Amino acid sequence: MLVIGCGNRDRGDDGAGVVVAERLRKLGFHARILTGDALDLIEAWSGADDVVVVDAVVSGAPLGKVWVWDGRTEKIRGSLPISSHGFGVAEAIHLACILDRLPKRLRVFGIEGRRFDAGGEISPEVVSATEEVAKRIASTLALVAMNTHACVGPIGELCTEPPFRKPTKAFSPTSLRSSRGCDTQARGQVTSPTPLATKKRRWSAISPASPRLPGLDMG
């Protein structure tokens, strides 16, 4: 699972995505920070199957509102078409769709901003929203790490590998003989499966505390 925080820390609320990525890093998770154009974003998620993008948006909703969209099926509202960091996430997704370079799963967190002046500070409402988004993403990353063997890629991508599978059969000397090719033939003699009744008698004979079953020959 690859997390990408988009934005510019030097332009007020436009730094929302960057702040989320920084918070995730402080929590011990890996996240990319990206400032560039649409092609940079497409290149950043190249090869990743599961991607989360965080950016500031302006849709007219209350300041600090958190939006969550499925980037493959839903239209991104209020993505800044000419943002201070040079691209809008909606435009990048549209271009990636044309180029057939969308990841298999793409989630977009949009944080409603209002102040984008150069050198401005992030609004308190946006700061609170970044904390909420960082916690939600961190919870997902923690679940992924608990249920898979995780490895960290060079660009902050959290790679996952299938967990170990539980053995379908318990170990037994019989299965070992079979794996060595000794189950059907040993020392030139053909062996046959041991009758179930005989197995029961043998197990009972070596267990002094085993109760006697009616009609069972204890040998």
C-alpha positions in Angstrom: 0.0 0.0 0.0 1.5 3.3 -1.2 0.6 6.6 0.5 1.3 9.8 -1.3 0.9 13.2 0.3 0.6 16.0 -2.3 1.0 19.7 -1.6 3.2 22.7 -0.8 4.1 23.4 2.9 4.8 27.1 2.0 1.3 27.9 0.8 -1.1 27.6 3.8 -3.8 24.9 3.5 -2.1 23.5 0.3 0.2 21.7 2.7 -2.5 19.4 4.0 -1.3 16.3 2.1 2.3 17.0 3.1 1.3 17.3 6.8 -0.5 13.9 6.7 2.6 12.2 5.2 4.8 13.8 7.8 2.5 12.6 10.6 2.5 9.0 9.2 6.3 9.1 9.1 6.4 10.1 12.8 4.2 7.2 13.6 6.7 4.9 11.9 5.0 4.4 8.6 6.3 5.2 5.2 4.7 7.8 2.9 5.8 9.8 -0.1 5.7 13.6 -0.3 5.1 14.9 -3.8 5.2 18.3 -5.3 5.0 18.4 -9.1 2.8 17.9 -12.1 0.3 15.2 -13.1 3.0 13.0 -14.8 5.0 13.0 -11.6 2.1 11.6 -9.6 1.4 9.0 -12.3 5.0 8.0 -12.2 5.0 7.9 -8.4 2.3 5.2 -8.2 3.6 3.2 -11.2 3.8 -0.5 -10.3 1.7 -0.1 -7.1 -1.6 -2.0 -6.8 -3.0 -0.2 -3.8 -2.6 3.6 -3.6 -3.8 6.3 -1.2 -3.4 10.0 -2.2 -4.0 12.9 0.1 -4.4 16.5 -1.1 -6.2 19.8 -0.4 -9.4 20.6 -2.2 -11.7 23.5 -2.6 -15.4 22.6 -3.2 -17.2 25.1 -1.1 -17.7 22.7 1.8 -16.9 23.7 5.4 -13.2 24.3 6.1 -11.5 21.2 7.2 -14.1 18.7 5.9 -12.6 15.4 4.9 -13.6 13.8 1.6 -12.9 10.2 0.6 -13.3 9.0 -3.0 -12.7 5.9 -5.0 -10.3 7.3 -7.6 -11.3 4.7 -10.2 -15.1 5.2 -10.1 -15.9 8.6 -8.5 -15.4 12.1 -9.7 -13.0 14.1 -7.4 -14.7 17.3 -6.2 -12.8 20.5 -5.9 -9.4 19.3 -6.9 -7.3 22.4 -7.5 -6.9 22.6 -11.3 -4.1 25.1 -11.0 -2.8 24.5 -7.5 0.4 25.9 -6.1 2.1 22.6 -6.5 1.5 22.5 -10.2 -1.3 19.9 -10.7 -4.7 18.7 -9.6 -5.2 15.1 -8.5 -8.4 14.9 -10.6 -6.4 15.9 -13.7 -3.7 13.3 -12.9 -6.3 10.6 -12.5 -8.0 11.5 -15.8 -4.7 11.4 -17.6 -3.8 8.1 -16.0 -7.1 6.7 -17.1 -6.4 7.7 -20.7 -2.9 6.3 -20.5 -4.2 3.1 -18.8 -1.9 3.7 -15.8 -4.3 3.7 -12.9 -3.5 1.4 -10.0 -5.9 -1.4 -9.3 -7.1 0.4 -6.1 -7.0 4.1 -5.7 -8.4 6.1 -2.7 -8.3 9.8 -2.5 -8.5 11.8 0.7 -9.4 15.4 0.0 -9.1 18.0 2.9 -11.2 21.2 2.4 -8.9 24.2 2.4 -9.4 27.9 2.0 -6.1 29.8 2.5 -3.4 29.3 -0.1 -1.3 32.5 0.2 2.5 32.1 -0.1 4.1 31.9 3.3 0.7 31.5 5.0 0.0 29.1 7.8 -2.3 26.1 7.7 -5.8 26.8 9.1 -6.5 25.2 12.5 -9.5 23.3 11.0 -7.2 21.8 8.3 -4.6 20.8 11.0 -7.3 18.9 12.9 -8.4 17.3 9.6 -4.8 16.1 8.9 -4.7 14.4 12.3 -8.0 12.6 11.5 -6.8 11.5 8.1 -3.4 10.4 9.4 -5.0 8.2 12.1 -7.4 6.6 9.6 -4.6 5.7 7.2 -2.3 4.6 10.0 -5.0 2.2 11.2 -5.2 0.7 7.7 -1.4 0.4 7.4 -1.3 -1.3 10.8 -3.9 -3.9 9.8 -2.0 -4.6 6.6 1.2 -5.1 8.5 -0.5 -7.4 11.0 -2.0 -9.7 8.4 0.9 -9.9 5.9 4.7 -10.0 5.9 5.5 -6.4 5.1 8.6 -4.9 3.5 9.5 -1.3 2.8 10.3 -0.3 -0.7 12.9 2.4 -1.7 10.2 5.0 -2.3 8.2 4.4 0.8 5.9 1.8 -0.6 4.6 -0.8 1.8 4.9 -4.1 -0.1 3.0 -7.1 1.0 3.6 -10.8 0.6 1.1 -13.6 1.2 1.1 -14.8 4.8 2.4 -18.3 5.7 -0.2 -20.9 5.1 -1.0 -23.4 7.8 -0.2 -27.0 6.8 -3.2 -28.9 5.5 -2.1 -32.2 7.1 -0.4 -33.0 10.4 3.0 -34.5 10.2 3.2 -38.2 10.6 5.8 -41.0 9.9 3.5 -42.3 7.2 3.6 -39.0 5.3 7.4 -38.9 5.7 7.7 -42.5 4.2 5.5 -41.4 1.4 7.7 -38.4 0.6 10.7 -40.6 0.5 9.1 -43.1 -1.8 9.1 -45.8 0.9 5.3 -46.1 1.5 4.7 -48.7 -1.2 7.9 -50.5 -1.2 10.6 -51.2 1.4 13.5 -53.6 1.1 11.9 -55.2 -1.9 8.7 -56.0 -0.1 5.3 -54.5 -0.8 3.5 -53.1 2.3 -0.2 -52.6 2.8 -2.1 -50.1 4.9 -2.5 -51.1 8.6 -6.1 -52.0 9.4 -7.8 -49.4 11.6 -8.7 -52.0 14.3 -5.0 -53.0 14.6 -4.0 -49.4 15.0 -6.5 -49.0 17.8 -5.1 -52.0 19.6 -1.5 -50.8 19.3 -2.3 -47.3 20.6 -4.2 -48.8 23.5 -1.4 -51.3 24.4 1.2 -48.5 24.8 -1.1 -46.3 26.9 -1.5 -47.8 30.5 -4.1 -45.3 31.4 -6.2 -46.0 28.3 -9.7 -47.4 29.2 -10.6 -50.8 28.0 -13.3 -50.8 25.4 -15.8 -53.6 25.5 -14.9 -56.4 23.1 -11.5 -54.8 22.2 -8.6 -57.2 22.3 -5.7 -55.4 24.2 -3.2 -57.9 22.9 
